[in-house]
Amino acid sequence: MILNMLQSAAEQGLIYAVLALGLYISYSVLDFPDLSVDGTFPLGSAVTAVLIIGGLNPWFCLPIAFLCGAAAGTVTGIIHVKLNVTNLLSGILMMTALYSINLTIAGRSNLQFYTQPTIFKGALASVLPAGYAKLLIIVICVIVVKLLFDLYMKTKSGMLLRACGANEQLVKSLNVDSGKVKMLGLAIANGLVALSGSMMCQYNMGFDVTTGTGSMVIGLASVIIGLTIFRKVKFLGDTIKVIFGGVIYYFCISASLMLGLKPQLLKLVIAVLFLIILTINSKLFKGGAADA
């Protein structure tokens, strides 16, 4: 019983780790508090549910969900860069618009497809150990995403993305349009969030319009947990730290439920946990600055 719950926590934590990688780009790399992720997570889920019910191969749903999320992230960037709306308000506007868009795509507030194939019920799952097929497929997906993410961040475009977040004036001095760099970063970030939503949709075999609520908190908590706990572990890259952070975060939530926490109090516990993480993170970095 406990082992099954721990395995389930690991599976869901790894799926949310993909979301956390998206938040890593907007929060840590671009320093952009992007609230539109609360809309792009269910966007990926809605698109996936409709496509799977329509008979599309579930593996094809993953890149399509990514592209849909990237499109939404690009719009957030356009609102911020071209219309000069603040970053926080740009995300809020996009998140609000996506709620209606997601309902329009799905046709109703929830869709179920228990009898349809998913990435967890196909040819790949059939050749993996029955009890661990879901976990192994998720691990494979996360590894592929991590490797592609790391490769991109080593390219010129990825380096410009880092530079734009650290010193936007430097990017402008190189005759590079920093606005376009921001839009690209937000597109990739929200694409990853929508990809996570697509994976979670197939994991739960259904879409619900409320699944995106709190996505930003989950992602940010995962990023901060990973970067804080493993801050002094030099041989681990930031991406693997973020992935570990997502798993640790979800283990904390699962442990709370296992200890008898009432489900209606879960959001309160998440908020308190996030506040504790922020406080610890702030004190650690202040301490580090003082030591330096």
CORUR-V123215 format. One record per residue. OMEGA is omega in radians with two decimals (999 if undefined). Layout:
BEGIN
OMEGA, OMEGA
END
This chain:
BEGIN
-3.13, 3.12, 3.11, 3.12, 3.10, 3.10, 3.10, 3.12, 3.11, -3.14, -3.12, 3.09, 3.12, 3.08, 3.11, 3.08, 3.08, 3.04, -3.12, 3.09, 3.06, 3.11, 3.09, 3.13, -3.07, -3.04, -3.04, -3.08, -3.08, -3.07, -3.07, 3.12, -2.99, 3.13, -3.14, 3.14, 3.07, 3.08, -3.10, 3.07, 3.07, 3.06, 3.09, 3.12, -3.12, 3.14, -3.13, -3.12, -3.12, -3.11, -3.14, 3.09, 3.11, 3.05, -3.13, 3.07, -3.07, 3.12, 3.12, -3.13, -3.09, 3.11, 3.11, 3.09, 3.11, -3.11, 3.10, 3.09, 3.11, 3.10, 3.11, 3.11, 3.10, 3.11, 3.07, 3.12, 3.13, 3.12, -3.11, -3.01, -3.03, -3.11, 3.08, 3.06, -3.11, -3.08, -3.13, -3.11, 3.10, 3.12, 3.14, 3.13, -3.12, 3.11, -3.14, 3.14, -3.10, 3.10, 3.12, 3.13, 3.14, 3.09, 3.13, 3.14, -3.08, -3.11, 3.07, -3.00, 3.08, 3.11, 3.12, 3.11, -3.07, -3.08, -3.09, 3.10, 3.05, 3.12, -3.14, -3.12, -3.10, -3.09, -3.13, -3.14, -3.07, -3.11, 3.14, 3.10, -3.00, -3.07, -3.05, -3.08, -3.13, -3.10, -3.10, 3.11, 3.11, 3.11, 3.12, -3.14, -3.12, 3.11, 3.12, 3.14, -3.14, -3.12, 3.12, 3.12, -3.13, 3.11, -3.14, -3.08, 3.09, 3.11, 3.10, 3.13, 3.12, 3.12, 3.07, 3.11, 3.10, -3.12, -3.12, 3.12, -3.09, -3.09, -3.08, -3.13, 3.10, 3.13, 3.12, -3.14, 3.10, -3.11, 3.08, 3.12, -3.11, 3.11, 3.12, 3.10, 3.10, -3.14, 3.11, 3.13, 3.12, 3.09, 3.14, -3.12, -3.11, 3.02, 3.11, 3.11, 3.12, 3.08, 3.07, 3.10, 3.12, 3.12, -3.14, 3.10, -3.14, 3.10, -3.13, -3.11, 3.10, 3.11, 3.00, -3.03, -3.11, -3.06, -3.10, -3.10, 3.13, -3.12, -3.13, 3.13, 3.12, -3.12, -3.13, 3.11, 3.13, 3.13, -3.08, 3.11, -3.10, -3.09, -3.14, -3.10, -3.07, -3.06, -3.07, 3.10, -2.96, -3.05, 3.08, 3.07, -3.11, -3.08, 3.13, 3.07, 3.13, 3.12, 3.08, 3.13, 3.11, 3.14, 3.14, 3.13, -3.09, 3.04, 3.11, 3.13, -3.14, 3.12, 3.11, 3.13, 3.13, -3.13, 3.04, 3.11, 3.10, -3.10, -3.11, 3.12, -3.03, -3.13, 3.10, 3.12, 3.11, -3.14, 3.14, 3.13, 3.14, 3.11, 3.11, -3.14, 3.13, -3.13, 3.13, 3.14, -3.13, -3.12, 3.14, -3.10, 3.05, 3.11, 3.12, 3.12, -3.13, 3.13, -3.12, 999
END
